[in-house]
């Protein structure tokens, strides 16, 4: 019997990366110390590298090239807007449906078929290089902490991507990577406690009580408590900037820069402004504001 050999595209993509880049290691940059520093949180959620949308069908276009251009523009835009702030740390959540598919079959983690632009290896490499370029830009300003927040589209592919990034910056003291597989992550900065999750499996009403239960010490030592969530991916992707207060916890659902695909267009999930939000946190004053990058659709 003759059987066709099938190339594992994910292995090829990762192997190509390691051939091009070795671990950074070596001496790391020294940054200025500030008397009243802030932390910048990058909010590029649900970017869906690999999603395909055709304007004639969905009233908007989206593919790998557009996704890459939007991502690079958003990173450039945020650092233009935060000039003048004493940034001592940059928090960069990765995941939250960063990639559109999770396997060679072009489906989500749970097997839902998607309209995709290109093979998995191409999607993975494009997303990886865009992320590395973004991290390099961040490192020009301050040390960076990467946190992996699993999405329902890319549970494993984003994990692989974060592991690859961890390998690249192994030994660099200006990069910290938290890529534990847990679906919820927390960051404590001064009097701020921020939680991150994708809302794919857990009801939003449970989040306010989960934060103090899972972070008893940090909860008692902090005054500002927020959850930052990717938008729900069940029957639709509702892109909006929302915030609601549950006692002493604010829950924010962050928007996305990606376009509407055919399934969501056909089911009427349209009209959201393409945007990302980036937050500033002061150690002593708490939340001090955020900046939005908007992509205005033309035509």
C-alpha positions as CSV (number, residue, x, y, z in Angstrom):
1,X,0.0,0.0,0.0
2,X,1.2,3.5,-0.8
3,X,0.3,6.3,1.7
4,X,0.8,10.0,1.0
5,X,3.2,11.6,3.4
6,X,1.6,14.6,5.2
7,X,3.8,17.4,6.5
8,X,3.1,18.7,10.0
9,X,2.7,22.4,9.1
10,X,2.9,23.5,12.8
11,X,6.3,21.8,13.2
12,X,7.5,23.3,10.0
13,X,6.5,26.8,11.2
14,X,8.2,26.4,14.5
15,X,11.3,24.9,13.0
16,X,11.6,27.8,10.5
17,X,11.4,30.2,13.4
18,X,14.2,28.5,15.3
19,X,16.4,28.6,12.2
20,X,15.9,32.3,11.8
21,X,16.1,33.3,15.5
22,X,18.2,32.1,18.4
23,X,17.6,32.9,22.1
24,X,18.3,36.6,22.8
25,X,20.1,36.0,26.1
26,X,23.2,38.1,26.9
27,X,23.1,41.6,28.5
28,X,19.8,43.4,28.8
29,X,19.0,47.0,28.5
30,X,18.9,49.2,31.6
31,X,15.9,51.5,32.0
32,X,15.4,54.8,33.8
33,X,13.9,54.6,37.3
34,X,10.9,57.0,37.8
35,X,9.6,58.5,41.0
36,X,6.0,58.1,40.0
37,X,5.9,55.3,37.4
38,X,3.0,53.7,35.5
39,X,2.3,50.4,33.9
40,X,1.0,50.2,30.3
41,X,-1.4,47.4,29.5
42,X,-1.6,46.5,25.8
43,X,-5.2,45.6,24.9
44,X,-4.9,44.0,21.4
45,X,-7.6,41.4,22.0
46,X,-9.3,38.9,19.6
47,X,-7.2,39.8,16.6
48,X,-7.9,36.5,14.8
49,X,-4.8,36.2,12.6
50,X,-6.0,34.0,9.7
51,X,-9.6,35.1,9.6
52,X,-10.9,35.7,6.0
53,X,-13.6,38.2,5.2
54,X,-14.6,39.4,1.7
55,X,-16.2,42.8,1.3
56,X,-18.7,41.7,-1.4
57,X,-20.0,39.1,1.1
58,X,-19.5,40.7,4.5
59,X,-19.2,44.5,3.7
60,X,-15.6,44.4,4.9
61,X,-12.2,42.8,4.1
62,X,-9.9,40.9,6.3
63,X,-7.0,38.6,5.7
64,X,-3.4,37.9,6.9
65,X,-2.0,41.1,5.3
66,X,-4.7,43.3,6.7
67,X,-4.4,41.7,10.2
68,X,-0.7,42.3,10.2
69,X,-1.1,45.9,9.1
70,X,-3.7,46.7,11.7
71,X,-1.6,45.1,14.5
72,X,1.5,47.1,13.5
73,X,-0.5,50.3,13.2
74,X,-2.0,49.8,16.7
75,X,1.4,49.3,18.3
76,X,2.7,52.4,16.6
77,X,-0.4,54.4,17.6
78,X,-0.3,53.5,21.3
79,X,3.3,54.6,21.8
80,X,2.5,57.9,20.0
81,X,-0.3,58.5,22.5
82,X,1.5,57.5,25.7
83,X,4.4,59.9,25.1
84,X,5.1,61.8,28.3
85,X,4.1,59.1,30.7
86,X,6.8,57.5,32.9
87,X,6.3,53.8,31.8
88,X,8.3,51.4,34.0
89,X,6.5,48.2,32.8
90,X,4.4,46.9,29.9
91,X,1.9,44.2,30.4
92,X,1.1,42.3,27.2
93,X,-1.7,39.7,27.2
94,X,-1.4,37.2,24.3
95,X,-4.1,34.7,23.4
96,X,-7.7,35.9,23.6
97,X,-8.2,34.4,20.0
98,X,-5.0,35.9,18.7
99,X,-5.1,33.2,16.0
100,X,-8.3,32.3,14.2
101,X,-7.8,28.5,14.0
102,X,-6.2,25.8,16.1
103,X,-5.3,23.0,13.7
104,X,-4.6,21.9,10.1
105,X,-8.3,21.3,9.5
106,X,-9.0,25.1,9.9
107,X,-11.3,24.8,12.9
108,X,-11.4,26.3,16.4
109,X,-10.1,24.3,19.4
110,X,-13.6,22.6,19.7
111,X,-13.8,21.9,16.0
112,X,-16.0,24.7,14.5
113,X,-14.9,25.3,10.8
114,X,-13.7,28.8,10.0
115,X,-13.1,30.8,6.8
116,X,-9.3,31.1,6.8
117,X,-6.6,32.9,4.7
118,X,-3.8,30.4,4.2
119,X,-2.4,27.3,5.7
120,X,-1.8,27.0,9.5
121,X,2.0,27.4,9.1
122,X,1.5,30.6,7.2
123,X,-1.0,31.9,9.8
124,X,1.3,31.0,12.7
125,X,4.4,32.5,11.2
126,X,2.6,35.8,10.3
127,X,1.2,36.1,13.8
128,X,4.5,35.2,15.4
129,X,6.5,37.8,13.5
130,X,3.9,40.5,14.2
131,X,4.0,39.7,17.9
132,X,7.8,39.7,18.0
133,X,8.0,43.0,16.2
134,X,5.5,44.4,18.8
135,X,7.5,43.1,21.7
136,X,10.7,44.6,20.3
137,X,9.0,47.9,20.1
138,X,7.8,47.6,23.7
139,X,11.3,46.7,24.9
140,X,12.5,50.1,23.6
141,X,10.4,51.7,26.3
142,X,10.3,49.3,29.3
143,X,10.5,45.7,30.5
144,X,7.7,43.5,29.2
145,X,5.6,40.8,30.9
146,X,3.8,38.4,28.6
147,X,0.7,36.6,29.9
148,X,-1.0,33.8,28.0
149,X,-4.8,34.1,28.1
150,X,-6.4,31.1,26.3
151,X,-9.1,31.8,23.8
152,X,-11.7,29.4,22.4
153,X,-10.4,29.7,18.8
154,X,-6.6,29.3,19.6
155,X,-6.2,27.4,22.9
156,X,-3.2,25.4,21.6
157,X,-1.8,27.6,18.8
158,X,-1.4,30.6,21.0
159,X,0.2,28.4,23.7
160,X,2.8,27.2,21.1
161,X,3.3,30.8,20.0
162,X,3.9,32.0,23.6
163,X,6.3,29.1,24.2
164,X,8.2,30.1,21.1
165,X,8.5,33.7,22.3
166,X,9.7,32.4,25.7
167,X,12.4,30.5,23.9
168,X,13.5,33.5,21.9
169,X,13.9,35.7,25.0
170,X,15.3,33.0,27.2
171,X,17.9,34.7,29.5
172,X,16.7,38.2,28.8
173,X,15.9,39.8,32.2
174,X,13.6,42.4,30.6
175,X,11.1,39.8,29.5
176,X,8.9,37.8,31.8
177,X,6.6,35.1,30.5
178,X,3.6,33.7,32.3
179,X,2.3,31.0,30.0
180,X,0.6,28.7,32.5
181,X,-2.3,27.0,30.8
182,X,-4.9,28.3,33.3
183,X,-7.8,30.2,31.8
184,X,-7.6,33.1,34.3
185,X,-4.6,35.2,35.0
186,X,-4.0,38.1,37.5
187,X,-1.6,41.0,37.6
188,X,-1.0,43.0,40.8
189,X,0.6,46.4,40.3
190,X,0.7,48.8,43.2
191,X,-2.9,49.2,44.4
192,X,-4.3,47.6,41.3
193,X,-5.4,44.0,40.8
194,X,-6.3,43.1,37.2
195,X,-7.8,39.8,36.1
196,X,-7.8,38.4,32.5
197,X,-10.0,35.8,31.0
198,X,-11.8,35.1,27.7
199,X,-15.3,34.5,29.0
200,X,-15.6,31.4,26.8
201,X,-16.5,29.0,29.5
202,X,-17.3,31.0,32.7
203,X,-20.4,33.2,33.3
204,X,-19.5,36.8,33.7
205,X,-21.5,37.0,37.0
206,X,-18.9,34.6,38.7
207,X,-15.9,36.8,38.0
208,X,-16.4,39.4,40.9
209,X,-16.3,36.6,43.6
210,X,-13.5,34.6,41.9
211,X,-11.0,37.5,42.1
212,X,-10.9,37.8,46.0
213,X,-11.2,34.0,46.4
214,X,-8.2,33.2,44.1
215,X,-6.1,36.2,45.3
216,X,-6.9,36.7,49.0
217,X,-3.7,38.5,49.9
218,X,-3.5,40.8,46.8
219,X,-7.2,41.6,47.2
220,X,-6.7,42.9,50.7
221,X,-3.6,44.9,49.6
222,X,-5.2,46.6,46.6
223,X,-8.0,49.2,46.0
224,X,-8.7,49.0,42.3
225,X,-10.1,45.7,41.0
226,X,-10.9,45.0,37.3
227,X,-11.5,42.2,34.9
228,X,-10.5,42.6,31.3
229,X,-12.1,40.1,29.0
230,X,-12.3,39.1,25.4
231,X,-15.8,39.3,24.0
232,X,-18.0,36.2,24.2
233,X,-17.6,33.6,21.3
234,X,-20.7,31.5,21.5
235,X,-23.4,32.6,19.1
236,X,-21.6,35.7,18.1
237,X,-18.7,38.1,18.5
238,X,-20.2,41.3,19.9
239,X,-17.5,43.9,19.5
240,X,-18.1,46.7,22.0
241,X,-16.4,48.6,24.8
242,X,-18.4,47.7,27.9
243,X,-17.8,48.2,31.6
244,X,-20.0,47.3,34.5
245,X,-19.4,47.5,38.2
246,X,-20.1,44.5,40.4
247,X,-19.5,45.7,43.9
248,X,-15.9,46.8,44.1
249,X,-15.0,45.0,40.8
250,X,-15.2,46.6,37.3
251,X,-15.6,44.2,34.4
252,X,-14.6,45.4,31.0
253,X,-15.1,43.7,27.7
254,X,-12.5,44.9,25.3
255,X,-13.1,45.5,21.6
256,X,-11.3,44.0,18.6
257,X,-9.7,45.3,15.4
258,X,-10.7,42.3,13.3
259,X,-13.5,42.4,10.7
260,X,-16.8,40.5,10.5
261,X,-16.7,37.2,8.7
262,X,-19.5,35.6,6.7
263,X,-21.1,33.6,9.6
264,X,-21.4,36.6,11.8
265,X,-22.5,38.8,9.0
266,X,-25.3,36.4,8.0
267,X,-26.4,36.2,11.6
268,X,-26.5,40.0,12.0
269,X,-23.5,40.5,14.3
270,X,-22.3,43.7,12.6
271,X,-21.8,47.4,13.3
272,X,-19.1,47.3,15.9
273,X,-16.2,49.8,15.6
274,X,-12.9,48.1,15.0
275,X,-10.8,49.2,18.0
276,X,-8.3,48.2,20.7
277,X,-7.7,49.8,24.1
278,X,-4.6,50.3,26.1
279,X,-4.7,51.0,29.8
280,X,-2.5,53.0,32.2
281,X,-2.1,52.1,35.8
282,X,-0.4,54.2,38.5
283,X,1.0,52.4,41.5
284,X,-0.5,54.9,44.0
285,X,-3.5,56.3,42.1
286,X,-4.9,53.3,40.4
287,X,-6.5,53.4,36.9
288,X,-5.6,56.7,35.3
289,X,-7.1,56.3,31.8
290,X,-6.9,54.5,28.5
291,X,-6.2,55.2,24.9
292,X,-8.1,53.8,22.0
293,X,-6.9,53.0,18.5
294,X,-9.8,52.9,16.0
295,X,-9.9,51.6,12.4
296,X,-12.7,53.5,10.6
297,X,-14.2,51.4,7.8
298,X,-14.4,53.3,4.5
299,X,-16.9,52.7,1.8
